[in-house]
């Protein structure tokens, strides 16, 4: 008859849960690498009167087509803050959600207003961006404004509190086709739930397994 040695229940449970977590992690393999040409500058995009805290780009691609999954799992190489930095996930963040977007040609507004400014932008007449819903970022811990022009885009990080919901943008710094953008999008991540940052998905299961192992050891000692 099969019997379980509860003395080893906790280590076995932990190993099983760790294996599940490891499998889940490796299932989302890195699918691409994006290497910046290092032409962006944190002054390109402002929010709430302050410069962005870091930027990535420009790089070939369209944020809308790349999508949240790639922004969370791909490798990104070369930032304004560190030219040789390589991270998994854009800005080292593995949680990104598209909040709003505005296309300029043809015009399509999806939660984001904005103007194009001068072509090419020199700083005297910047473009603008502003979220229609000014509460859209309230629950998030960081955000990024992404500018796409031609076949290139750049991303600008904001991680201060509160996150800005409007600002200005310039593209005169870009070495690839400086000028007006074809679309602007706002992304965000690190969302809190009731003021708390969510724990990793596998953590509750791991804690349950540890608790079960501890309970069985206590029960065994009590009955000896």
RODO-2510 file (C-alpha; in nm, 4 decimals, decimal comma):
residues 224
     n   res          X          Y          Z
     1     x     0,0000     0,0000     0,0000
     2     x     0,1279     0,3442    -0,0880
     3     x     0,2038     0,5715     0,2066
     4     x     0,3426     0,9211     0,2201
     5     x     0,6245     1,0059     0,4582
     6     x     0,5041     1,3400     0,5893
     7     x     0,8499     1,4160     0,7201
     8     x     0,9409     1,4992     0,3621
     9     x     0,6052     1,6542     0,2698
    10     x     0,7188     2,0134     0,2901
    11     x     1,0368     1,9774     0,0789
    12     x     0,8458     1,7767    -0,1817
    13     x     0,5658     2,0327    -0,1960
    14     x     0,8109     2,3195    -0,2292
    15     x     1,0000     2,1409    -0,5067
    16     x     0,6751     2,0697    -0,6919
    17     x     0,5564     2,4292    -0,6711
    18     x     0,8999     2,5600    -0,7670
    19     x     0,8895     2,3339    -1,0704
    20     x     0,5514     2,4750    -1,1705
    21     x     0,6775     2,8308    -1,1325
    22     x     0,9919     2,7496    -1,3306
    23     x     0,7879     2,5892    -1,6084
    24     x     0,5576     2,8921    -1,6250
    25     x     0,8526     3,1280    -1,6417
    26     x     1,0306     2,9374    -1,9179
    27     x     0,7093     2,9026    -2,1160
    28     x     0,7285     3,2780    -2,1873
    29     x     1,0590     3,2698    -2,3715
    30     x     1,2288     3,5818    -2,4988
    31     x     1,1099     3,6194    -2,8562
    32     x     1,3095     3,9143    -2,9913
    33     x     1,5885     4,1627    -2,9284
    34     x     1,5523     4,5361    -2,9874
    35     x     1,8719     4,7407    -3,0006
    36     x     1,8497     5,1180    -2,9674
    37     x     2,0526     5,3475    -3,1927
    38     x     2,0885     5,5725    -2,8831
    39     x     1,9509     5,8864    -3,0489
    40     x     1,6735     5,9582    -2,7985
    41     x     1,7112     6,2050    -2,5139
    42     x     1,5118     6,2346    -2,1917
    43     x     1,4231     6,5937    -2,2862
    44     x     1,2379     6,4701    -2,5973
    45     x     0,9220     6,4085    -2,3948
    46     x     0,8038     6,5935    -2,0871
    47     x     0,5239     6,5079    -1,8483
    48     x     0,3793     6,7431    -1,5893
    49     x     0,6577     6,9905    -1,6643
    50     x     0,9427     6,7429    -1,6047
    51     x     1,1634     6,5447    -1,8424
    52     x     1,1209     6,1701    -1,8756
    53     x     1,3448     5,9681    -1,6424
    54     x     1,4930     5,7467    -1,9161
    55     x     1,4405     5,6664    -2,2819
    56     x     1,4926     5,3853    -2,5306
    57     x     1,5337     5,4391    -2,9051
    58     x     1,5057     5,5067    -3,1690
    59     x     1,4565     5,1551    -3,2967
    60     x     1,2763     5,0020    -3,5913
    61     x     0,9188     4,8970    -3,5221
    62     x     0,5659     5,0034    -3,4362
    63     x     0,4630     4,9826    -3,0683
    64     x     0,1058     4,8855    -3,1569
    65     x     0,2285     4,5916    -3,3641
    66     x     0,5005     4,4888    -3,1198
    67     x     0,2437     4,4678    -2,8400
    68     x     0,2523     4,4259    -2,4647
    69     x     0,3771     4,0656    -2,4719
    70     x     0,7013     4,1616    -2,6490
    71     x     0,7503     4,4696    -2,4314
    72     x     0,7332     4,2359    -2,1324
    73     x     0,9517     3,9464    -2,2554
    74     x     1,1887     4,0681    -2,5274
    75     x     1,5449     4,1918    -2,4730
    76     x     1,6058     4,5673    -2,4993
    77     x     1,9639     4,6898    -2,5437
    78     x     2,0889     5,0473    -2,5044
    79     x     1,9294     5,3209    -2,2943
    80     x     1,9878     5,6927    -2,2518
    81     x     2,0898     5,6270    -1,8904
    82     x     2,3296     5,3440    -1,9854
    83     x     2,4295     5,2844    -2,3478
    84     x     2,5299     4,9222    -2,2843
    85     x     2,2407     4,8249    -2,0558
    86     x     2,0476     4,5145    -2,1598
    87     x     1,7179     4,4294    -1,9914
    88     x     1,4433     4,1727    -2,0170
    89     x     1,1339     4,3823    -2,0675
    90     x     1,1318     4,7471    -2,1728
    91     x     1,3123     4,9524    -1,9038
    92     x     1,3507     4,6262    -1,7125
    93     x     0,9743     4,6129    -1,6521
    94     x     0,7789     4,2967    -1,7266
    95     x     0,4273     4,4398    -1,7010
    96     x     0,3051     4,6720    -1,9778
    97     x    -0,0463     4,7692    -2,0830
    98     x    -0,1602     4,9981    -2,3639
    99     x    -0,3590     5,2799    -2,2026
   100     x    -0,4300     5,5213    -2,4870
   101     x    -0,3241     5,6101    -2,8407
   102     x    -0,3589     5,8855    -3,0999
   103     x    -0,2925     5,8475    -3,4717
   104     x    -0,2294     6,1607    -3,6765
   105     x    -0,2621     6,0322    -4,0335
   106     x    -0,5422     5,9503    -4,0559
   107     x    -0,6577     6,1032    -3,7279
   108     x    -0,7854     5,8470    -3,4807
   109     x    -0,8292     5,9248    -3,1118
   110     x    -0,8346     5,6386    -2,8628
   111     x    -0,8171     5,7996    -2,5221
   112     x    -0,5332     6,0383    -2,6096
   113     x    -0,5311     6,3946    -2,7406
   114     x    -0,2269     6,5559    -2,8982
   115     x    -0,0838     6,8005    -3,1484
   116     x     0,2065     6,7654    -3,3883
   117     x     0,3896     7,0972    -3,3534
   118     x     0,6471     7,2132    -3,6066
   119     x     0,8176     6,9960    -3,8701
   120     x     1,0917     6,9317    -3,7835
   121     x     1,0406     7,0163    -3,4182
   122     x     1,3012     7,2633    -3,2933
   123     x     1,1752     7,3210    -2,9409
   124     x     1,0021     7,6522    -3,0125
   125     x     0,6784     7,4785    -3,1146
   126     x     0,6610     7,1338    -2,9510
   127     x     0,3940     6,8736    -2,9998
   128     x     0,1650     6,7913    -2,7082
   129     x     0,0059     6,4841    -2,5534
   130     x    -0,2716     6,4536    -2,2937
   131     x    -0,4812     6,1664    -2,1649
   132     x    -0,8543     6,2254    -2,1987
   133     x    -0,9133     6,0331    -1,8761
   134     x    -0,6835     6,2053    -1,6270
   135     x    -0,7381     5,9206    -1,3757
   136     x    -0,6240     5,6490    -1,6188
   137     x    -0,2806     5,6123    -1,4549
   138     x    -0,3847     5,6460    -1,0910
   139     x    -0,3379     5,2774    -1,0071
   140     x    -0,0094     5,2309    -1,1959
   141     x     0,3482     5,2539    -1,0745
   142     x     0,5187     5,3635    -1,3976
   143     x     0,4318     5,4671    -1,7517
   144     x     0,5893     5,5265    -2,0912
   145     x     0,5068     5,7641    -2,3735
   146     x     0,5980     5,6167    -2,7115
   147     x     0,6470     5,8191    -3,0283
   148     x     0,6424     5,6560    -3,3712
   149     x     0,7739     5,8352    -3,6794
   150     x     0,8208     5,6580    -4,0106
   151     x     0,9505     5,3084    -3,9384
   152     x     1,1059     5,4010    -3,6030
   153     x     0,9850     5,4579    -3,2487
   154     x     1,1220     5,5668    -2,9129
   155     x     0,9893     5,5102    -2,5607
   156     x     1,0151     5,7517    -2,2673
   157     x     0,9823     5,6335    -1,9080
   158     x     0,8014     5,8127    -1,6253
   159     x     0,8250     5,6557    -1,2803
   160     x     0,7691     5,9420    -1,0385
   161     x     0,4530     5,9973    -0,8373
   162     x     0,2034     6,1042    -0,9480
   163     x     0,2443     5,9842    -1,3057
   164     x     0,1931     6,2671    -1,5555
   165     x    -0,1151     6,2677    -1,7773
   166     x    -0,0039     6,5390    -2,0204
   167     x     0,3097     6,6990    -2,1552
   168     x     0,5084     6,7965    -2,4643
   169     x     0,7279     6,6134    -2,7145
   170     x     1,0155     6,6911    -2,9505
   171     x     1,1859     6,4785    -3,2158
   172     x     1,4655     6,7065    -3,3388
   173     x     1,7107     6,4862    -3,1450
   174     x     1,6300     6,1777    -3,3559
   175     x     1,8918     6,0887    -3,6132
   176     x     1,6406     5,8848    -3,8107
   177     x     1,3833     6,1045    -3,9874
   178     x     1,3363     6,3817    -3,7306
   179     x     0,9994     6,5498    -3,7497
   180     x     0,6356     6,4924    -3,6766
   181     x     0,5173     6,1576    -3,5455
   182     x     0,2574     5,9302    -3,7014
   183     x     0,1205     5,8207    -3,3644
   184     x     0,1670     5,8635    -2,9898
   185     x     0,0764     5,6000    -2,7336
   186     x     0,0799     5,5812    -2,3551
   187     x     0,1617     5,2559    -2,1790
   188     x     0,1704     5,1708    -1,8079
   189     x     0,2448     4,8904    -1,5643
   190     x     0,2989     4,7999    -1,2006
   191     x    -0,0718     4,8287    -1,1289
   192     x    -0,1747     4,8104    -0,7653
   193     x    -0,4880     4,6444    -0,6305
   194     x    -0,6475     4,8276    -0,3371
   195     x    -0,3201     5,0076    -0,2836
   196     x    -0,1139     4,6875    -0,2901
   197     x     0,1250     4,5666    -0,5623
   198     x     0,0121     4,2156    -0,6682
   199     x     0,2379     3,9281    -0,5601
   200     x     0,3769     3,6835    -0,8188
   201     x     0,1138     3,4358    -0,9338
   202     x     0,2912     3,1309    -0,7879
   203     x     0,3612     3,2787    -0,4444
   204     x     0,0238     3,1954    -0,2784
   205     x     0,0587     2,8331    -0,3955
   206     x     0,4115     2,8136    -0,2574
   207     x     0,3035     2,9535     0,0803
   208     x     0,0119     2,7076     0,0914
   209     x     0,2487     2,4161     0,0292
   210     x     0,4838     2,5342     0,3017
   211     x     0,1935     2,5700     0,5435
   212     x     0,0672     2,2209     0,4627
   213     x     0,4097     2,0708     0,5231
   214     x     0,4411     2,2496     0,8564
   215     x     0,0924     2,1380     0,9666
   216     x     0,1614     1,7718     0,8865
   217     x     0,4902     1,7787     1,0800
   218     x     0,3102     1,9354     1,3788
   219     x     0,0359     1,6725     1,3607
   220     x     0,2885     1,3904     1,3480
   221     x     0,4728     1,5218     1,6557
   222     x     0,1446     1,5605     1,8424
   223     x     0,0387     1,1983     1,7842
   224     x     0,3759     1,0429     1,8735
***
